[in-house]
Amino acid sequence: MSDRMPVTLACGGDASLGRGIADGIRRQGAGWVFELLAPAVASADLMTFNWESPVLPAGQDPPEKGLVVPEELVAGVTDALPPLAVTIGNNHVLDAGVAGIPATRRRLDELGVAHFGAGETEEEGRALRVVEVKGLRIGFLGRAEDCPQLSGRCAPGPALIRMPQLIEDVRAGAERCDCLVVHLHQGVEFVDWPGPHFVRLCRELTRAGARLVIGNHPHVPQGHERHAAGHIFYSLGDLVFDVANSDYLSQGSPWTSRSVVALVPVGPDNVGEPTLLPHRIDTAGRPIPLDGAEATEVLDHVAAISADLGDAAAMQRHWRDTALRYLGINIRWAKDGLDENGLPTEEMLRSFFSRLALDENRAWVRELFGDAEWVRNIHRPPWT
């Protein structure tokens, strides 16, 4: 008879304690952040989400931009939640500079929060983190897609999504635990449907042994599905974020301020059906559980996206729309670099094509331009 008991895992999305959230902690105290969500997840044995605020070491000046949280503000923030295992492998992990990674890892260790997905070396970032709950060994891996904030940096930095290395790590990790959870910080922001390439990747990870695959970064809820012996959440949106005070987030999509937490029963041999708990992000950035018509609207939205995951033609249409949208966004950004005659400068062209070469953009570029020579050689800009 096994002594491993079923465990309920609460899965959340992107959580930042920076900017307005940090100001709220100073005014209201640490427990203020999760005080309204905590009762809704109290039945969970363990909670996991994307910790997107690197700790700013004491005495270090904050950056002009970024999602850092001062070291002294972290204590007590998560006390009302179940025990935590969080990924720190994301595009903001270097916002506090190189010193922010050991500071974040050290502070989370002091608070008893298990963490994974980034480190001072590539080996630290790739390492499996195992948390034992009720005799069940739950393993965690975190990976991030290369993006402008990272530009290939992974030591120090996040473990990057690299194939076939990731498949090998998932297979090895699944052998070392009873239930493997993989967090992937990936995709384009503010779109409701995951890209077909990401769907293929997540499904491949479940076939390799992952029991839960959790997407982060889009800032909006996307669909979820069961595949092989696992369950995939393509994005769980925002959990804690200063949406109202960010034009970038608040104007990016009406869904940046509404999402779900998933309560998932997991055992040594299976993953049960999730229960979705809708919430909204209030003007202070905190998660507020929803009920009634507001909750139904969120659940219906997620269900509609989930229904399309099995329709290849619909997914391709959504992805084509996403590709066209992001081409327009990048062209608008590039226009800021035109010279006084309205002509592109060499610096603007280098920046434009370098951005398109990053992993987060490469998939939609290939969707629009296929196997064109300049796409094949995108790491070697065509003007050189």
N, C-alpha and C positions, 0 to 999 in steps of 0.2 A: 504493500500500500504506500503510495507516494504521500509525503508530507507537504507537497506543494499545493497551495490553495489558490483558487481563482482570485485575481486581483483586478480592481477597477482603476484604470488609468485615465486621468483627465488630461485632454490634449488641447492646448491653446495655440494661438497664433503669435504675431509679432508684439513684443513688449518692450517699450522704451520708457525709462525713468528720467529722460533728459528734458531739457527745455521747460515747458509749463508744468510738467509733472514734478520736476525737482522743486520748482517754486511752490507748488501745492504742498509738498512734503514739509518744506520749511514752515509754512503757515499752519498746516493742519496736523502734522505729525505723520510718522511712517505708516501707521495702521490705516490711514485714510485711503490709501491707493486701492486696496482690495477688500475693503470692509463690506461692500455691498455684494460682491461676487462670492466671497468666501462661503456663505451658507449654501449656495447652489452647488458647490463642488466638495462640500464637507464629507460626502460619502466616498470620495475617491481615496485610494490608498497611496497614490503617487500622482504627481502632476508634472507635465512636461510642456515647455514652450520655447520660443526663440527669444533669448535674452539679448536685446539689441542696444544695450547701453554699456559700453566699456566703462570701467571705473577710472575716474580721474584721480591719480595719486595725490595725496595731500601735498600742498605747496606748489603744485604744477598749475600754470595758467591754463584756463580753458581755451580750446580752439575757437576761432571765429565761427566755424560751422561744425556741426556734428551732434551726436546724441549722447554725449558723455553724462555720467552722473557722478557728482563729487563723492569721494570715498565715505565721508561722514554721514551721508544721507541714506545709505543702503540698509543699515541695521534696522531690523524690525519690519521692513516693508512686506515681507512674505510670511511673517509669523502666523497669520491666520489661515494660510493655505496648507494643503497637504504637503508632505515631504516633496522636494523638488529635484528634478533632473533637467537641466536646461542646456540647449545648444548655444555656444557663443561663436559658432562658425558662420559669420555673416559679413555683409559688405561694410558694416560700421565698426568692426572689431578693432580697427586701427585709428579710430577717431581720436583717441587719447594718445596717439603715438605708440611707438614700440613699447614704452614703459607701461602702457595701459593693459597689455595682455597679461604680464605677470601680476599686475595689481588686481585685475579682475579675477584671475584664477585664485589668488591668495585670499581676496575678500570673500569670494563664494565659499572657499574651503572653511574659512572662519565661521561662516553662517550655516555650515552643514548642507550646502546646496551642491549636489553633484553636477559637474559640468563636463563638456566635451566639445569637440569640433574645431578648436583652435589652440595654438600653443606657441612656445618660443622656437620650437623645432617642428619640422614636418612630421616627425614620428609622434610628438605629443598631440598634434592636431588630429592625426589619423587614428589615435588610440581608441580602443573600445572601452567604454565605461560601463561597468556592471553594478547594478543596484539590486540588492536582495530584499524582497518584500514577501512576507508570509511563506518563506521558503522558495519562492519563485525568483529565479535569477533573470532580471530584465536587463538586456544589453542595449547600449545607445551608441550610435555613430552620428556625426554631423559633418556635412560637406557643403561647400558654397561654390557657386558658379563665378568664374572670373568676371570682373566688372570694372568700371572706371576707378572706383575707390581702391581697388586691389592691384590691378594691372599685373597679375601673375604672382604677386607676393604671397608666399605661404610659410615662410620661415624667417622671422615670426609672422604669424597670420593664421588664417583659417585653412583647414584642409580643403583643397580644391577638388571639384568633381573631375576626375580623370579616369578614363576607361582604357583598358579593362581593370585597372587597379581597384576601382570601387567595387566591381563585381567580386573580385578576389577577397576584398576586405569583408564584404557582406557574407560570403560563404564561410570564411574563417570565423567571423563573429558569431554566426548562427550556431556554429559548433561549440561555442564557449558559453552559451547561455540558453535559457528556456524560451525566451521571447525577445527577438531583436527588433528594435525601433530605429529607423533611419530618418533623420531630419535633413532635408535638402533645401538650401537657400538658393532659389533658382527662378528664372522666368522674367517676364516683363510685367511692369506694374500696372495696376488699375484695370486689368482685363478680366472678364468673368470666366473665361474658358482657358484651361491650360493648353499649351502648344502640343501638337501631335507627337513631337520628339520627346517631350517630357512625359507624356502618357506612356510612350513605349519604354522609356527608361524606368519609370516607377514600376510598371508591370514586370519588367525584367528583374528588378530587385526583389519583388515578392517571389518570383520563381527561383531566385538564388537563395532564399531563406529568410528575407525580412518579413516579419509579421505585421508591422505597421510602417508605412511610409508617410511622412508628414512634410508637406511643402510649406515654405515660408517665402516672404518677400513681395508677393503681388499686392498686399495690403487690402485685399478684398476676399470674401469667401468664394471659393470655387467648388467644384463638385467633389464627390467621394464615391468610391466603388470598392466592392470586394473583387479580388483577383488572386488566383491560385489559392494558397492557404493564408493570404494576408488581406489587409484593408489599406486603402490608399486615400489620404486626404490631400488633394492637390494644393489647396491653400485654406488656412483657417482664418485669414484676414488679420485684423488688428485686435489685440487683447488689451493692451494699455498703450495709448499713443496720444500725443498732443495734436490731434487732428484739427480742431477748431482754429488754432493759431498758426496753422500752416496752409498757405494758399496751395502749395504743391499737393498736399494730401487732400484737403477739403474740395479742391476743384478737380482732382484727378478722377474721382468717381463718387457717386452718392453712397457707395457701399463701403467706403473706408471707415465709416462710423457705425457700421452694423455687421455683426458676424455671429459665430457660434463657438462654444466650447464643446468638445465631444467627450462623453463619458464612454469608455470602451472597456468591456470585460475581457481580460486576457487570461489564458491558462497555459499549461505546459505544452498543449497540443493544438490549441485553437484560439481564434479571436472571435468574440461574440459580436452581435449587432450593436452599433453605437447608438447612444441617446444624445441628440443634439440639443444644447441649451443656448437659445438665442440671447444675444445681448446687444446693447448699443453703447457707443463711446460718448460720454457726456461732454459738455463744453470744457470741463477740466481735464479730460483725457482718460477718465476711469471707466471700467466696464460696469454697466448697469443691467441686470437681468431683465428680460422682457417677458410679457405674458399677453394673452388675448390676441387681438387683431395684429398688433405689432410683431409678436412672436410668429404668428402664422405667416405673415408676409415674408419674413426672413427664411423660414423653413420652406415655403413654397419656392422661393428664389433658388435656394440651394438644390432642392429636388429637381427643378427644371434643368439646371446645369448638369446635374448628375445623370438625368435621362439622356442627354445628348452624348455622353461619353461613349456609349455603345453605337453611335451613328457616325460612321467614318466620314460620310459626305458633309454632315452638319459640322463636325469638328474641323474639317478642311475649310469650310466657308468661314467659320469664326476665325481661324488662324490667318486666312487671307486678309480679312478685315483688320486684324491686329497688325499684320506686316505693313499694310498700307498706312495705318495710323502711325506706326513708329518710324516709318520713312519720313512722313511729314514732320514729326516731332524733331528728328535729327536734322532735317533741312532747316527748320526754324532756328534751332540752336546754332547751326553753322552760319546763318546769315548775320549773326552778331559779329563774325570775324571778317566781314567784307571791308575792303579799304575805302578811301574817300570817294573813289570812282565807282563804287559798287561792285568791284571785282574781287574774286577770292584771293587771299594771300596764301603764300606757301605754308605758313603756320596754320591757317584755317584748314587747308586741305589735309595736312598731316593729322591734325586733330580729328577731322571728320572721318577719315579712313581708318585711323587708329581706333576710334570708337566702334566703328562697324566691325573691326576685326575681333573685338572681345567676344567671349563666349555668349554673353547674354544677348548679343545682337546677331550673332552669326546665323542662327536658325532662321530668323525672319528675313535676313538678307538673301539667303539661299532660296527661300520661298518665292521671293519676287524676281530674282535675277538668275536663279538656277546655277548651272555649272559654267558660267561665263569665265573667261580667263582671268579677268580682274578679281573675281570672287575667289578663284582657286589660289591666286597669289596675293590675297588680301593682307597678309603679314608683310608683304613686300610692296609698298605703295606704288601704284602704276606710274608715278611721275619720276621715280628714281631709276 
